Amino acid sequence: MVGRLVRRDEVIKGRTATTGDSGMRHRAIILSFTLALAIGVGVYVFYSFSKDAPGSHNKQVEFPETVLQAPTPQRSLDPSVPPSPPARDVEQPAPEPPRRLVGLTNERLKQIEQSLPKGSQIYLSPIGNDKSVAALVNADLYGDRRVETIVVHTVKTPTSQEPTPPLVLSILTPNGGGLSLRASVPLTGGVLFKIETDGSDVPVVVSDVTGDHRPEIIVASGIGASLGGVLQVFRADGSSLVSISQIEGNLFWVQRGVGSPSIITAQSRYEKKPVSYRWNGKQFVPTN
């Protein structure tokens, strides 16, 4: 009996030893798998963190150079819609050619402008393609043997919003070594019309057109050449300029009379024939 018990104990011990070895191997496998999984997770987390770290974006990525081209206009699939015309360069207007001032030096022109209100500019009337003449006449208006300067000018500099500022007719009288403003009157519009007299086109006429042995001032102005203007005859009266007659038209002529009133002729673009006017003692009236 003792011998059998011993053998049974040995068998039980052997089984127990075998079972213990198998359990240890199983635990070792699980531990190895767990360790490998932990290492893998750690590597993944580290890689992800280093990829999103602030320093990881400092490196600039270089791209190959590309040439940007304007998109090609797409033609409409609708046959009723005509294709868009090709783009064209906008033609800029030709600049105004430089003009040479005749009858007066630029230095003298600036000196006279200094006697006018600040910012004033004397009107320059074009002659041909390369010349201009100032709207300025020297004459004894009051019969006192002193020569006045009669000018047409603006009172402010032209701008893009107002390229033709309003015009003013002024009389400058000698004062010591310079000129002083004696009388002024506003004109219609900002464009002067040329007046043909004695075979020449001039912007201002100073002549005795009424036959009273005193010179009058004749100017024609308006908004634009196509719209027409108004010819006005002014008489100098002390420190005032009085308009004694107004004649509308697009073209104007003054025929000086010898010992008699002058004849003023005007023609509108809407009339086939010009109309002549003569002084009747109060104003210029049509003669035909």
C-alpha positions as a printed NumPy array, in Angstrom:
array([[  0.   ,   0.   ,   0.   ],
       [  2.769,   2.354,   0.883],
       [  4.451,   1.67 ,  -2.364],
       [  1.304,   2.467,  -4.327],
       [  0.775,   5.642,  -2.407],
       [  4.267,   6.729,  -3.146],
       [  3.885,   6.126,  -6.816],
       [  0.534,   7.961,  -6.857],
       [  2.176,  10.947,  -5.142],
       [  4.961,  10.925,  -7.635],
       [  2.463,  10.847, -10.458],
       [  0.55 ,  13.747,  -8.903],
       [  3.782,  15.727,  -8.451],
       [  4.791,  15.064, -12.031],
       [  1.44 ,  16.262, -13.334],
       [  1.638,  19.313, -11.149],
       [  5.097,  20.127, -12.434],
       [  3.982,  19.707, -16.038],
       [  0.94 ,  21.908, -15.505],
       [  3.095,  24.617, -13.833],
       [  5.532,  24.661, -16.732],
       [  2.695,  25.033, -19.247],
       [  1.16 ,  27.954, -17.286],
       [  4.459,  29.751, -17.128],
       [  4.902,  29.444, -20.867],
       [  1.358,  30.765, -21.424],
       [  2.003,  33.752, -19.173],
       [  5.287,  34.467, -20.923],
       [  3.54 ,  34.523, -24.312],
       [  0.851,  36.903, -23.037],
       [  3.484,  39.142, -21.455],
       [  5.525,  39.239, -24.677],
       [  2.428,  40.123, -26.748],
       [  1.436,  42.833, -24.278],
       [  4.937,  44.301, -24.319],
       [  5.063,  44.339, -28.12 ],
       [  1.652,  46.017, -28.293],
       [  2.745,  48.658, -25.776],
       [  5.907,  49.366, -27.77 ],
       [  3.896,  49.703, -30.98 ],
       [  1.421,  52.102, -29.399],
       [  4.268,  54.18 , -27.99 ],
       [  6.011,  54.419, -31.355],
       [  2.734,  55.502, -33.017],
       [  2.047,  58.152, -30.39 ],
       [  5.604,  59.501, -30.616],
       [  5.456,  59.66 , -34.416],
       [  2.121,  61.448, -34.352],
       [  3.314,  63.956, -31.775],
       [  6.55 ,  64.723, -33.61 ],
       [  4.569,  65.237, -36.863],
       [  2.277,  67.836, -35.241],
       [  5.021,  69.558, -33.265],
       [  5.514,  73.319, -33.977],
       [  9.006,  72.838, -35.367],
       [  7.824,  70.351, -37.928],
       [  6.194,  73.091, -40.099],
       [  9.229,  75.361, -40.397],
       [ 10.543,  73.619, -43.446],
       [  9.329,  75.216, -46.659],
       [  8.199,  73.047, -49.482],
       [  9.534,  74.119, -52.847],
       [  7.213,  73.946, -55.835],
       [  8.267,  74.162, -59.468],
       [  7.739,  77.549, -61.095],
       [  4.577,  77.857, -63.146],
       [  3.504,  80.471, -65.685],
       [  0.053,  81.936, -65.077],
       [ -1.935,  82.388, -68.244],
       [ -5.112,  84.368, -68.777],
       [ -8.151,  82.106, -69.032],
       [ -9.33 ,  81.477, -72.542],
       [-12.845,  82.822, -73.107],
       [-15.304,  79.983, -73.444],
       [-17.612,  80.083, -76.399],
       [-21.298,  79.839, -75.564],
       [-22.964,  76.565, -76.516],
       [-26.111,  78.481, -77.46 ],
       [-25.904,  79.179, -81.238],
       [-28.148,  82.258, -80.829],
       [-25.577,  83.971, -78.616],
       [-22.736,  85.57 , -80.66 ],
       [-19.191,  84.941, -79.46 ],
       [-17.536,  87.625, -77.347],
       [-15.284,  89.993, -79.334],
       [-11.555,  89.75 , -78.64 ],
       [-10.192,  92.124, -76.02 ],
       [ -8.64 ,  95.332, -77.374],
       [ -6.325,  97.849, -75.838],
       [ -8.121, 101.103, -74.95 ],
       [ -6.82 , 103.913, -77.127],
       [ -5.792, 106.939, -75.116],
       [ -6.628, 110.394, -76.548],
       [ -3.726, 112.224, -78.102],
       [ -2.221, 114.8  , -75.737],
       [ -2.772, 118.484, -76.474],
       [  0.149, 119.72 , -78.592],
       [  2.369, 122.347, -76.997],
       [  1.483, 125.854, -78.138],
       [  3.691, 128.91 , -78.356],
       [  2.272, 132.103, -76.891],
       [  2.334, 134.957, -79.426],
       [  2.02 , 138.695, -78.848],
       [  3.059, 138.413, -75.195],
       [  5.844, 136.789, -73.195],
       [  5.1  , 134.183, -70.544],
       [  6.853, 136.349, -67.938],
       [  4.584, 139.315, -68.693],
       [  1.536, 137.033, -68.61 ],
       [  2.464, 135.86 , -65.089],
       [  3.   , 139.441, -63.938],
       [ -0.484, 140.45 , -65.078],
       [ -2.037, 137.368, -63.433],
       [ -0.5  , 138.45 , -60.105],
       [ -2.727, 141.555, -60.234],
       [ -5.852, 139.367, -60.5  ],
       [ -7.522, 137.433, -57.653],
       [ -5.438, 134.522, -56.362],
       [ -5.693, 131.425, -58.561],
       [ -6.784, 133.349, -61.676],
       [ -5.491, 132.334, -65.094],
       [ -5.778, 134.442, -68.256],
       [ -7.682, 132.641, -71.016],
       [ -5.488, 131.41 , -73.887],
       [ -7.204, 131.108, -77.253],
       [ -5.659, 128.572, -79.69 ],
       [ -4.421, 129.699, -83.099],
       [ -3.758, 126.984, -85.649],
       [ -2.007, 123.846, -84.382],
       [  0.887, 125.245, -82.392],
       [  0.11 , 128.822, -81.296],
       [ -2.117, 130.584, -78.788],
       [ -2.989, 134.175, -77.963],
       [ -4.   , 135.628, -74.605],
       [ -7.474, 137.142, -74.188],
       [ -5.937, 140.522, -73.398],
       [ -6.18 , 144.014, -74.913],
       [ -4.582, 147.303, -73.884],
       [ -6.669, 150.445, -74.447],
       [ -7.622, 153.815, -72.923],
       [-11.203, 153.121, -71.824],
       [-11.889, 156.321, -69.845],
       [-10.248, 158.976, -72.029],
       [ -7.764, 159.946, -69.309],
       [ -4.7  , 159.029, -71.345],
       [ -4.011, 156.05 , -69.133],
       [ -3.947, 152.655, -70.789],
       [ -6.011, 149.982, -69.086],
       [ -5.488, 146.235, -69.494],
       [ -8.661, 144.343, -70.394],
       [ -8.466, 140.574, -69.756],
       [-10.717, 137.512, -69.731],
       [ -9.672, 134.996, -67.08 ],
       [-10.758, 132.221, -64.757],
       [-10.799, 132.572, -60.986],
       [ -9.796, 128.982, -60.22 ],
       [ -7.629, 126.233, -61.693],
       [ -9.306, 123.767, -64.091],
       [ -9.921, 120.257, -62.713],
       [-11.045, 116.92 , -64.154],
       [-14.541, 117.569, -62.752],
       [-14.591, 121.14 , -64.141],
       [-12.182, 121.397, -67.101],
       [-13.631, 124.771, -68.207],
       [-14.251, 126.938, -65.126],
       [-16.431, 130.069, -65.476],
       [-14.897, 133.12 , -67.104],
       [-14.645, 136.695, -65.823],
       [-14.024, 139.95 , -67.708],
       [-11.82 , 142.354, -65.748],
       [-10.262, 145.795, -66.161],
       [ -6.798, 146.445, -64.66 ],
       [ -5.752, 150.086, -64.348],
       [ -2.181, 151.411, -63.908],
       [ -1.211, 151.997, -60.287],
       [  2.329, 153.217, -59.745],
       [  4.585, 150.584, -61.261],
       [  1.921, 147.876, -61.363],
       [ -1.752, 147.204, -62.029],
       [ -4.802, 147.225, -59.776],
       [ -8.211, 145.651, -60.329],
       [-10.829, 148.292, -61.195],
       [-13.884, 146.393, -62.468],
       [-15.03 , 142.805, -63.075],
       [-18.112, 141.036, -64.414],
       [-18.854, 137.296, -64.848],
       [-19.364, 135.92 , -68.357],
       [-21.544, 133.093, -69.668],
       [-19.86 , 129.668, -69.597],
       [-16.174, 128.853, -69.721],
       [-15.343, 128.97 , -73.456],
       [-14.506, 132.054, -75.524],
       [-15.644, 132.303, -79.15 ],
       [-13.384, 133.998, -81.672],
       [-14.639, 137.235, -83.226],
       [-13.586, 138.068, -86.763],
       [-12.647, 141.706, -87.197],
       [-10.338, 143.421, -89.68 ],
       [ -9.619, 140.029, -91.243],
       [ -8.36 , 138.42 , -88.013],
       [ -9.912, 136.16 , -85.394],
       [ -9.46 , 137.561, -81.878],
       [-10.932, 136.604, -78.465],
       [-11.564, 140.213, -77.327],
       [-12.431, 143.369, -79.304],
       [-12.103, 146.903, -77.919],
       [-13.6  , 149.455, -80.314],
       [-16.138, 152.261, -80.538],
       [-18.996, 150.178, -81.974],
       [-21.803, 152.56 , -80.864],
       [-20.395, 155.787, -82.379],
       [-20.24 , 157.689, -79.053],
       [-16.473, 158.24 , -79.33 ],
       [-15.796, 155.914, -76.406],
       [-14.513, 152.364, -76.85 ],
       [-16.668, 149.4  , -75.852],
       [-15.559, 145.859, -74.997],
       [-16.957, 142.996, -77.099],
       [-16.604, 139.345, -76.04 ],
       [-18.499, 136.162, -76.959],
       [-18.608, 133.234, -74.536],
       [-20.616, 130.102, -73.832],
       [-20.632, 126.563, -72.48 ],
       [-19.348, 124.929, -75.669],
       [-18.76 , 125.602, -79.365],
       [-21.52 , 123.248, -80.527],
       [-24.122, 124.756, -78.17 ],
       [-23.386, 128.298, -79.251],
       [-22.629, 131.373, -77.219],
       [-23.627, 134.936, -76.448],
       [-21.82 , 138.006, -77.755],
       [-21.972, 140.846, -75.234],
       [-21.122, 144.523, -75.647],
       [-19.877, 146.121, -72.4  ],
       [-19.418, 149.76 , -71.502],
       [-16.949, 150.77 , -68.797],
       [-18.671, 153.   , -66.244],
       [-16.341, 153.941, -63.403],
       [-15.743, 150.752, -61.406],
       [-18.503, 148.839, -63.213],
       [-18.957, 147.015, -66.512],
       [-22.46 , 147.397, -67.975],
       [-23.79 , 145.027, -70.659],
       [-25.59 , 147.137, -73.285],
       [-26.376, 144.407, -75.828],
       [-26.442, 140.609, -76.197],
       [-26.486, 138.605, -79.448],
       [-26.663, 134.797, -79.654],
       [-24.9  , 132.66 , -82.249],
       [-22.038, 130.326, -83.116],
       [-20.092, 132.62 , -85.48 ],
       [-19.499, 136.337, -84.947],
       [-18.148, 139.244, -87.016],
       [-17.548, 142.925, -86.147],
       [-17.326, 145.372, -89.076],
       [-15.863, 148.6  , -87.764],
       [-17.564, 151.785, -88.895],
       [-15.686, 154.972, -89.769],
       [-17.497, 157.811, -88.04 ],
       [-20.585, 155.615, -87.643],
       [-21.7  , 152.663, -85.509],
       [-20.216, 149.296, -86.366],
       [-22.164, 146.374, -87.769],
       [-22.154, 143.156, -85.748],
       [-23.05 , 139.963, -87.598],
       [-23.905, 136.611, -86.001],
       [-24.932, 133.23 , -87.355],
       [-26.404, 130.296, -85.481],
       [-25.802, 126.7  , -86.528],
       [-29.591, 126.37 , -86.771],
       [-29.932, 129.241, -89.274],
       [-28.986, 129.184, -92.959],
       [-28.065, 132.861, -93.183],
       [-26.231, 135.214, -90.83 ],
       [-28.045, 138.167, -89.254],
       [-26.549, 141.676, -89.087],
       [-27.151, 144.079, -86.184],
       [-26.762, 147.861, -85.963],
       [-26.828, 150.252, -82.987],
       [-30.1  , 152.211, -82.672],
       [-29.02 , 154.417, -79.769],
       [-30.036, 151.913, -77.074],
       [-29.035, 148.482, -78.306],
       [-28.027, 146.47 , -81.379],
       [-31.061, 145.441, -83.433],
       [-31.348, 143.289, -86.622],
       [-31.099, 145.16 , -89.902],
       [-32.538, 142.397, -92.129]])
